């Protein structure tokens, strides 16, 4: 099927970061033409006059199935937050994981995200729900010590089983997760990394989210988490470390040397008041790939990458007392091409170029918050003025999953109608 998106402003995010006026043509799963007016025939035509076509956002850290748990752990201290979340997690069922995932995917579709990196257990359930939603999940099964988990069986073996079952599935990338050094001993970390290396799977982990995590680990091992993970060989080019806030310059240098990525989660860190700000200028200087994520709906309450993009930029500027830190173009890079690099798919997604998957979104260029709209202010408008609800239409791997604000892949009302009863079952205790 050939789709022609006509007369749009195209924010390509290619190597030259071109913004051009013209057409985008999709044939099946891939983009075949960008820019010049398409004179061929198309099975589907979309008039995007005045609108913006840009790459779909890539959320590199979340816990999508927790979307059904909104508002249950707000305004708590971090230890109390963890206690309540762990208790709820231990009682979750496949049914509520399915609904939670679908709610989260709908929110991401509605706000322009086409790929997300997840860290959770029961990723097999999450994978099936994500496939129904029609976006891409890089799904990292959470590994931790067997005596610290509510999973049945060994978490590392569960991860291996999940990978074996879902490898090669369309729009599903099975990966390896590590909960964090506070529940993962050396054996667990090394086994998980060895499996990631063996099968070439991406790896997502929590790193130095809180000052207490760092202090406790240093007391136990004599090393900070980043130093220790580097020492035991966990860091590497397929690793994406979420949060990464409480780090020294030496740890940042070790991370850069390994070729790894980070996923900053500014709203989550601010909401939980864990302190610390990801040292993004130092990451860039050291060669660490910078991306970002929303974290889950319990610590952020939204999965809107537009909101996260603005928050990241403003937090960095404010904390550094420097308005030149994290300029608009750089932040848009974090959300698109850098996110693609982080999940190992930069040759397939993250920019609008012929030969890449048609992972793209159409933004309403006629919305008041986006006007005036010119090539000279377009990137700034997207980053600082835009919001998720500016998203009109979404394609993922050539599939239209939302058209003019209507999600095409899921029965939105039927899913949402079940959400309150699940919330009461999980959270009112």
C-alpha positions in Angstrom: 0.0 0.0 0.0 1.3 3.4 -1.0 0.5 6.4 1.2 1.3 10.0 0.1 1.4 12.7 2.8 1.1 15.9 0.9 2.5 19.4 1.2 3.8 19.2 4.8 6.6 20.8 6.7 9.0 17.9 7.1 11.3 17.9 10.1 13.6 15.2 8.8 16.0 14.8 11.6 18.5 13.6 9.0 22.2 14.2 9.3 21.8 17.8 8.1 18.6 18.3 10.2 16.8 19.6 7.2 13.3 21.1 7.4 11.7 21.0 3.9 8.3 21.6 2.4 6.9 18.7 0.4 5.6 15.1 0.4 6.4 12.0 2.3 5.7 8.7 0.5 5.3 5.4 2.3 5.3 2.0 0.5 4.4 -0.8 2.9 6.5 -0.5 6.0 9.1 2.0 4.7 9.6 5.6 3.5 10.4 5.7 -0.2 10.5 9.4 -0.9 10.9 12.6 1.1 10.6 16.2 -0.2 9.8 16.6 -3.9 6.2 16.5 -5.0 5.1 12.9 -5.6 3.6 12.5 -9.1 2.8 8.8 -8.9 -0.5 7.2 -7.8 -1.2 6.5 -4.1 -3.7 4.2 -2.4 -4.1 6.8 0.4 -3.6 10.5 0.3 -3.3 12.7 3.3 -3.4 16.5 2.9 -1.0 17.9 5.5 -0.9 21.5 4.2 0.4 23.6 7.1 1.1 20.6 9.3 4.4 19.2 10.5 5.6 15.7 9.8 8.4 14.5 12.1 9.8 11.2 13.4 7.8 9.4 16.1 9.1 10.0 19.6 11.2 7.2 21.3 10.6 6.8 25.0 13.7 5.0 26.3 12.4 4.2 29.9 9.0 3.4 31.1 6.9 0.8 32.9 3.9 0.8 30.6 1.7 -1.7 32.5 1.7 0.6 35.5 -0.6 3.0 33.6 -3.6 1.5 35.4 -2.1 2.6 38.7 -2.2 6.3 38.2 -2.6 8.4 41.4 -2.1 5.6 43.9 1.4 6.6 45.2 1.4 10.4 44.8 2.8 12.7 47.5 4.7 9.9 49.4 8.3 9.7 50.5 10.5 7.5 48.2 10.7 4.6 50.7 6.9 4.7 51.2 6.4 4.9 47.5 8.5 1.8 46.9 6.8 -0.2 49.7 3.4 0.4 48.2 4.3 -0.2 44.6 6.1 -3.5 45.5 3.0 -4.6 47.4 0.7 -3.9 44.4 3.1 -5.4 41.9 3.1 -8.7 43.9 -0.7 -9.1 43.3 -1.0 -8.1 39.7 -2.7 -10.4 37.2 -2.3 -10.9 33.4 -5.7 -9.2 33.0 -4.8 -5.9 34.6 -1.3 -6.0 33.0 -3.0 -6.2 29.6 -5.3 -3.3 30.3 -2.6 -1.2 31.9 -0.4 -1.8 28.8 -3.1 -0.9 26.4 -4.0 2.3 28.3 -0.3 3.3 28.3 0.1 2.5 24.6 -3.0 4.6 23.8 -1.6 7.5 25.7 1.7 7.2 23.9 0.0 6.9 20.5 -2.1 10.0 21.3 1.0 12.0 22.2 3.2 10.9 19.3 5.4 8.1 20.7 6.0 5.2 18.3 8.7 3.2 20.2 9.1 2.7 23.9 11.7 0.8 26.0 10.0 -1.0 28.9 11.4 -2.5 32.1 9.1 -4.9 33.9 8.2 -8.5 34.5 5.5 -10.4 32.5 6.8 -8.8 29.3 5.1 -11.6 27.4 1.7 -10.2 28.4 2.9 -6.7 27.7 4.2 -7.8 24.3 0.9 -9.2 23.2 -1.0 -6.1 24.3 1.6 -3.8 22.5 1.2 -5.8 19.3 -2.5 -5.2 19.4 -1.8 -1.4 20.0 0.4 -1.4 16.9 3.5 0.5 18.2 6.9 -0.8 18.9 8.0 -2.2 22.2 11.6 -2.7 23.2 10.7 -4.9 26.2 13.3 -5.7 28.8 12.4 -8.4 31.2 13.3 -7.4 34.7 16.1 -9.4 36.3 16.9 -9.3 40.0 18.1 -11.7 42.7 15.8 -14.7 43.0 15.4 -14.2 46.8 14.2 -10.6 46.2 11.5 -11.1 43.5 7.9 -12.0 43.4 8.4 -13.7 40.0 7.9 -17.4 39.8 11.2 -19.1 39.0 14.6 -17.5 38.3 14.2 -14.0 36.7 17.3 -14.4 34.4 15.9 -17.7 33.1 12.4 -16.0 32.7 14.1 -13.3 30.7 15.8 -15.9 28.5 12.5 -17.7 27.9 10.8 -14.5 27.0 13.5 -13.6 24.5 13.3 -17.0 22.9 9.5 -16.8 22.5 9.3 -13.3 21.1 12.6 -12.9 19.1 11.6 -12.0 15.5 8.1 -10.9 16.3 7.0 -7.8 14.4 7.5 -4.6 16.3 8.6 -6.4 19.4 12.3 -6.3 20.5 12.9 -8.6 23.5 15.5 -7.2 25.8 17.2 -7.7 29.2 16.5 -5.6 32.3 18.2 -5.1 35.6 16.2 -3.6 38.4 19.2 -2.0 40.0 22.2 -2.7 42.2 20.1 -2.6 45.3 18.4 -5.9 44.4 20.9 -7.3 41.9 24.1 -9.0 43.1 27.2 -9.6 41.0 26.0 -13.0 39.8 22.7 -11.6 38.6 24.2 -8.6 36.8 26.9 -10.7 35.1 24.4 -13.4 34.0 22.1 -10.8 32.6 24.9 -9.0 30.7 26.3 -12.3 29.4 22.9 -13.2 27.9 22.5 -9.7 26.4 25.9 -10.2 24.7 25.1 -13.7 23.6 21.9 -12.8 21.8 22.6 -9.1 21.0 19.7 -7.9 23.0 19.3 -4.3 24.3 19.6 -3.9 28.1 17.8 -1.4 30.3 18.6 -0.7 34.0 18.1 1.7 36.8 21.3 3.5 37.8 22.1 6.0 40.6 18.5 7.3 40.9 18.9 8.3 44.5 21.7 9.4 46.8 20.7 6.7 49.3 21.2 4.0 46.6 24.7 5.3 45.9 25.7 5.6 49.6 24.4 2.1 50.5 26.2 0.5 47.6 29.4 2.2 48.3 29.2 1.1 52.0 28.6 -2.5 50.9 31.2 -2.8 48.1 33.5 0.2 48.5 32.5 1.4 45.0 29.8 3.6 43.6 27.2 1.8 41.4 28.7 3.2 38.1 32.2 2.2 39.1 31.1 -1.3 40.2 29.0 -2.0 37.1 31.9 -1.0 34.9 34.3 -3.1 36.9 32.2 -6.3 36.6 31.7 -5.7 32.9 28.0 -4.7 32.7 28.4 -1.5 30.8 28.5 -1.7 27.0 27.0 -0.3 23.8 23.6 -2.0 24.2 23.0 -0.7 27.7 20.6 2.1 28.5 20.9 3.4 32.1 17.8 5.1 33.3 17.9 8.2 35.6 21.7 8.3 36.0 21.5 11.4 38.3 23.9 10.8 41.1 27.2 10.3 39.3 30.8 11.4 39.5 32.8 12.6 36.5 34.8 9.4 36.7 31.6 7.3 36.3 30.5 9.5 33.4 33.9 8.9 31.7 33.6 5.1 32.3 30.1 5.2 30.7 31.3 7.1 27.7 34.2 4.8 27.2 31.8 1.8 27.1 29.7 3.3 24.4 26.5 3.1 26.4 23.4 5.4 26.6 21.4 7.0 29.3 17.7 7.7 29.6 17.1 10.8 31.7 13.8 10.9 33.5 13.5 14.5 34.8 9.8 14.6 35.8 10.0 11.3 37.7 13.1 12.5 39.6 11.5 15.9 40.4 8.2 14.3 41.5 9.8 11.9 43.8 12.2 14.6 45.1 15.1 12.3 44.9 17.4 15.2 44.1 20.3 15.1 41.6 20.1 16.2 38.0 21.5 14.0 35.2 24.8 15.6 34.1 23.8 15.9 30.4 26.6 18.3 29.3 29.2 16.0 30.8 27.5 12.9 29.2 27.7 14.6 25.8 31.3 15.6 26.3 32.2 12.0 27.3 30.5 10.5 24.3 27.5 8.9 26.2 24.4 8.8 24.0 21.7 10.9 25.7 18.0 10.0 25.4 15.1 10.3 27.8 12.0 8.6 29.0 8.9 9.3 31.1 9.4 6.5 33.6 6.1 4.9 34.6 2.7 6.4 35.3 3.1 6.1 39.1 6.2 8.4 39.2 5.3 10.8 36.3 1.6 10.3 35.8 1.9 10.9 32.1 3.7 9.2 29.2 3.7 12.4 27.1 7.2 12.8 25.6 6.4 16.4 24.6 5.9 17.3 28.2 9.1 15.4 29.2 11.1 17.1 26.4 10.3 20.6 27.7 10.8 19.6 31.3 14.3 18.1 30.5 15.4 21.3 28.8 14.1 23.6 31.5 15.5 21.6 34.4 19.0 21.5 32.8 18.9 25.2 32.1 17.7 26.1 35.5 20.0 23.8 37.4 23.0 25.1 35.5 22.0 28.8 35.5 22.7 28.6 31.8 20.0 29.1 29.1 22.4 27.8 26.4 22.4 24.3 27.9 20.2 21.8 26.0 19.1 23.9 23.1 15.9 23.0 21.3 17.5 21.1 18.4 19.6 19.1 20.8 16.6 18.1 22.9 14.6 17.0 19.8 17.6 14.9 18.9 17.4 13.2 22.3 13.8 12.3 21.6 14.3 10.9 18.1 17.6 9.9 16.5 19.4 9.5 19.9 16.5 7.4 21.2 17.0 5.3 18.0 20.7 4.9 18.8 20.0 4.0 22.4 17.7 1.1 21.4 20.1 0.0 18.6 17.8 1.0 15.7 19.3 4.1 14.3 19.5 2.5 10.8 15.7 1.9 10.9 14.0 4.7 12.9 14.6 8.1 14.4 14.6 10.2 11.2 12.5 10.6 8.1 14.6 9.3 5.3 14.1 6.9 2.4 14.7 3.3 3.4 13.8 3.7 7.0 10.6 2.5 8.6 7.7 4.8 8.4 7.6 5.7 12.1 6.3 9.3 11.9 3.7 11.6 13.3 1.7 14.5 11.9 1.4 17.5 14.1 -1.4 20.1 13.8 0.3 23.1 12.4 -2.9 25.2 12.7 -3.0 24.8 16.5 -2.7 28.2 18.2 0.1 27.1 20.4 2.2 26.2 17.4 1.7 29.5 15.5 3.3 31.5 14.1 5.1 28.6 12.3 8.1 29.1 10.1 11.2 27.0 9.5 13.2 29.5 11.7 11.1 28.8 14.8 9.7 25.3 14.1 12.1 23.3 16.3 11.6 25.7 19.2 7.9 25.5 18.8 7.9 21.7 18.9 10.1 21.6 22.0 8.9 24.5 24.0 5.3 25.2 22.7 4.1 21.8 21.5 2.2 19.2 23.5 1.1 15.7 22.9 -2.4 16.7 21.9 -1.0 18.5 18.9 -0.5 15.0 17.4 -3.1 14.3 14.7 -1.9 11.1 12.9 0.6 8.4 13.8 2.3 5.7 11.7 4.5 2.9 13.1 6.4 0.7 10.6 4.0 1.9 7.9 0.8 1.1 9.9 -1.5 4.0 10.6 -2.4 3.6 14.2 -4.1 6.9 14.7 -5.9 9.1 12.2 -7.0 12.6 13.1 -6.9 11.9 16.8 -8.8 8.6 16.5 -6.9 5.5 17.6 -7.5 2.8 15.0 -6.0 -0.3 16.6 -7.8 -0.7 20.0 -11.4 -0.3 21.3 -10.6 2.7 23.5 -13.9 3.0 25.3 -14.1 -0.7 26.2 -10.5 -0.6 27.6 -11.0 2.6 29.6 -14.3 1.4 31.0 -12.5 -1.5 32.7 -9.8 0.7 34.2 -11.5 2.0 37.3 -12.5 -1.5 38.6 -9.0 -2.7 38.2 -7.6 0.4 40.0 -10.0 -0.3 42.9 -9.0 -4.0 43.1 -5.2 -3.1 43.0 -5.1 0.1 45.0 -7.9 0.3 47.5 -6.6 -1.9 50.4 
